[in-house]
Amino acid sequence: MCGILGIVLGDQTRTVAPELCDGCIFLQHRGQDAAGIATCGNRGRIYQCKGNGMARDVFTENRVAGLAGSMGIAHLRYPTAGSSANSEAQPFYVNSPYGINLAHNGNLVNTASLSRYMDEDVHRHINTDSDSELLLNIFAAELEKHNKYRVNNEDVFHALEGVYRLCRGGYAVVGMLAGFAMFGFRDPNGIRPLLFGERTNKDGSKDYMLASESVVLKAHNFNKFRDLLPGEAVIVPKDLSRGPPEFKQVVPVNAYRPDLFEYVYFARPDSVLDGISVYHTRLAMGVKLAENIKRQVSTDDIDVVIAVPDTARTCALQCANALGKPYREGFVKNRYVGRTFIMPNQEERVSSVRRKLNAMDSEFKGKNVLIVDDSIVRGTTSIEIVSMAKECGANKVYFASAAPAIRYNHIYGIDLTDNKNLIAFEKTEEEVAQVLGCDKVIYQSLEDLIDCCKTDKIDKFEVGVFTGNYVTGVEDGYLNELARVRAENEKSTCELKSEVDIGLYNSADY
């Protein structure tokens, strides 16, 4: 899972980079591994700044000062099964044809066949293991087929038809054609989110933004916005005097199935994705979870409800209200430690949990506590949390998850782990509780979770992480390839990845 962002300013004398930097701060929760910005200035010249680290660390004042132009895109990387080298920081760039930058959120699941196609048929070199670079080169190869001095919107849409035909997976993309336009498109199933917004300035000119979440649009006064539909694309001219943005349904909507995990965990609560309020879904999750808890545990045996900060707070508070039990903040979070389930190895995750959370004895001692978390993935965090609660003197510890049991890998952009490393894989709830060390574990049912999120327009979601049934079908080949890549990356003797890419010279001092 990553954060993507693109802006075109109506006034070409203004610089877009500072606003892109600020927008990245609003999307930082979507990726803390790497950050990057590419802008387009006069004569189609491309400028970029990217590297490993948080946005505030990569985008220093001196580096941003060198990013000229009124059009630009940005990316925040979430670590996946590939390398975390600087060379895989986005946006990616190819100079032919026309000069193209691209930033991608999601995963392609047919990368092996696409890589062979690029090598054997198209003869394009892919320099990294990133499927985003692969996606960029597929688009470039399709656009190159026109063999024209300059392209128009119809050529770009036609090239995207080829991308949709070749690529399988969940993806949302923003890109730039040097000197021509910004473009964005979304996979035919709508798995990954992408929104388009418009802002009217005092002089009547208009600016346009593409973003992963609505929160960044609203924060920058792009108050007129909507979701791109599955299979839809948009092209925004760099010179807006040439005409307004053009939308096209490039391929028919295959299904409208947003990733359910966005609402459970990943998106900010103040975002609205596909017309669904993340905050209100989490309130509903709390009510449904309380109903399930009442069926399994006597409320007289629960003294207090405690959330695992931060994502679970909304759900836990509503759950406490529905149970008629007091809600307490039993864990204090160190906000300077990143998310633990995305850390690269198990030892780092275990040591990080205690650095990230500190339990307050007064809220646990002598009490039967119900701990509510958004989900249980590997169980690393949950095991430590239960242990801390007991160390603080809790009599009984019940552990409730706002999500159903996660028993399968997430293949569309959230690299959880291999199935065998998921705590609920091939285990009953009683067996999970035994591993966690708690008295009982209570999961939200999938039917209840869907009820919390569905609307009149959307009543089905991507739920493969819970059921093993993926929107794009059986993906055993991809899962085997993913396991192979992970195994190679864990070997100390594996091939070293380059710390920098060769797409553009970057004069930053890192």
Secondary structure, 3 states (H helix, E strand, C coil): CCEEEEEECCCCCCCCHHHHHHHHHHCHHHCCCEEEEEEECHHHCEEEEEEECCHHHHCCHHHHHCCCCCEEEEEEECCCCCCCCHHHCCCEEECCCCCEEEEEEEEECCHHHHHHHHHHHHCCCCCCCCHHHHHHHHHHHHHHCCCCCCCCHHHHHHHHHHHHHHCCEEEEEEEEECCCEEEEEECCCCCCCCEEEEEECCCCCEEEEEECCHHHHHHCCCCEEEECCCCEEEEEECCHHHCCCEEEECCCCCCCCCEHHHHHHHCCCCCEECCEEHHHHHHHHHHHHHHHHHHHCCHHHCCEEEECCCCCHHHHHHHHHHHCCCEECCEEECCCCCCCCCCCCHHHHHHHHHHHEEECHHHCCCCEEEEEECCCCCCHHHHHHHHHHHHCCCCEEEEEECCCCCCCCCCCCCCCCCHHHCCCCCCCHHHHHHHHCCCEEEECCHHHHHHHHCCCCCCCCECHHHHCCCCCCCCHHHHHHHHHHHHHHHCCCCCCCCCCCCCCCCCCCC
